[in-house]
């Protein structure tokens, strides 16, 4: 419930506030009152849950946006359409300047922007940290060890 509606939602608060017992009782309170309070709590829960189910169906909130199948599908769509988007960027109205895709960094920039359409948690790749002046992998900006060293 909290994953779909959020922990601070009205739905979560309503459901948490359901009472299945009496608020006030005395030694002379009949057992039927306890049973009635319990049944009233169940009816309230049923109403709230029905409302939530309707809201979920109405807004298609039950689809798990982070399911592996949907994530892979979204990534596949971005990758399959990447070249089409890159070509489209070349054609601008009135010959306006555009993003030129000349190297891997331009590809990374465009891919980063396209991934943000479907995903909230997109980070730029961190460049390898130099260790004693040497990068852990071949990179044109990092000095590499001399052969035999």
C-alpha positions in Angstrom: 0.0 0.0 0.0 2.8 2.4 0.9 4.7 1.5 -2.3 1.7 2.4 -4.4 0.2 5.4 -2.6 3.1 6.6 -0.4 3.6 6.4 3.4 2.0 9.8 4.0 -1.0 9.4 1.7 -4.6 9.7 2.8 -5.1 6.0 1.9 -2.4 4.9 4.3 -3.6 7.2 7.0 -7.2 6.1 6.6 -6.2 2.4 6.8 -4.0 2.9 9.8 -6.7 4.8 11.6 -9.2 1.9 11.5 -10.5 0.9 14.9 -11.5 -2.7 15.6 -12.4 -2.1 19.3 -14.3 0.3 21.4 -12.7 3.7 22.3 -14.4 3.8 25.7 -15.8 0.9 27.7 -16.9 0.1 31.2 -17.3 -3.0 33.2 -21.0 -3.0 32.1 -20.3 -2.8 28.4 -22.0 -5.8 26.8 -20.0 -8.2 24.6 -22.2 -7.4 21.7 -20.7 -3.9 21.7 -17.2 -5.3 21.3 -18.4 -7.5 18.5 -20.2 -4.6 16.8 -17.1 -2.4 17.0 -15.0 -5.2 15.5 -17.5 -5.7 12.6 -17.6 -1.9 12.1 -13.8 -1.9 11.8 -14.0 -4.7 9.2 -16.6 -2.8 7.2 -14.5 0.3 7.3 -11.4 -1.6 6.2 -13.4 -3.2 3.3 -14.6 0.3 2.2 -11.1 1.8 2.3 -9.6 -1.2 0.5 -12.4 -1.1 -2.2 -11.6 2.6 -2.7 -7.9 1.9 -3.0 -8.6 -0.9 -5.5 -10.7 1.4 -7.6 -8.0 4.1 -7.5 -5.4 1.6 -8.6 -7.5 0.4 -11.5 -8.5 3.9 -12.5 -4.9 5.1 -12.6 -3.2 1.9 -13.5 -1.1 2.2 -10.4 -0.8 -1.6 -9.9 1.6 -1.9 -12.9 5.1 -2.3 -11.4 7.1 0.3 -13.3 10.3 -1.1 -12.0 9.7 -4.7 -13.0 12.7 -6.2 -14.9 10.7 -6.8 -18.0 9.6 -3.1 -18.2 13.1 -1.8 -17.4 14.6 -4.0 -20.1 11.9 -2.9 -22.6 12.5 0.7 -21.9 16.2 0.4 -22.3 15.7 -1.6 -25.5 13.5 1.1 -26.9 16.0 3.8 -26.2 18.8 1.8 -27.8 16.8 0.8 -30.8 15.7 4.4 -31.5 19.0 6.0 -30.6 20.3 6.2 -34.2 17.0 7.7 -35.4 17.2 10.4 -32.7 20.8 11.1 -33.5 19.9 11.5 -37.2 16.9 13.7 -36.4 19.2 16.1 -34.4 21.1 16.8 -37.6 18.1 18.2 -39.3 17.2 21.6 -37.7 14.9 24.3 -38.8 16.7 27.2 -40.6 20.0 25.3 -40.3 20.3 26.0 -36.6 23.3 24.6 -34.7 22.8 21.2 -33.1 24.5 18.5 -31.1 27.2 17.0 -33.3 27.8 13.4 -32.5 31.5 13.0 -33.3 32.8 10.8 -30.5 31.9 8.5 -27.6 31.4 11.5 -25.2 28.7 12.9 -27.5 27.0 9.5 -27.6 27.2 9.3 -23.8 25.6 12.8 -23.4 22.7 12.0 -25.8 22.2 8.6 -24.2 22.2 10.1 -20.7 19.5 12.6 -21.8 17.4 9.9 -23.4 17.6 7.6 -20.4 16.2 10.4 -18.2 13.0 10.2 -20.1 12.2 6.8 -18.5 14.4 6.6 -15.4 14.9 8.9 -12.4 18.2 7.4 -11.2 20.5 8.1 -14.1 24.1 9.1 -13.2 27.1 10.0 -15.3 29.9 7.5 -15.4 32.6 8.4 -13.1 36.0 8.7 -14.7 38.6 6.2 -13.4 40.6 7.5 -10.5 44.3 7.7 -11.0 46.3 5.4 -8.7 49.9 6.6 -8.5 49.4 8.4 -11.8 48.1 5.3 -13.6 44.5 4.6 -14.5 43.1 1.2 -13.9 42.0 0.8 -17.5 43.4 2.3 -20.8 42.2 5.8 -21.2 43.8 8.5 -23.5 44.0 11.1 -20.7 45.8 8.8 -18.2 49.4 7.8 -18.4 49.9 4.0 -18.8 52.7 2.0 -17.3 55.7 1.4 -19.4 56.0 -2.1 -20.8 57.9 -4.4 -18.4 57.2 -2.2 -15.4 
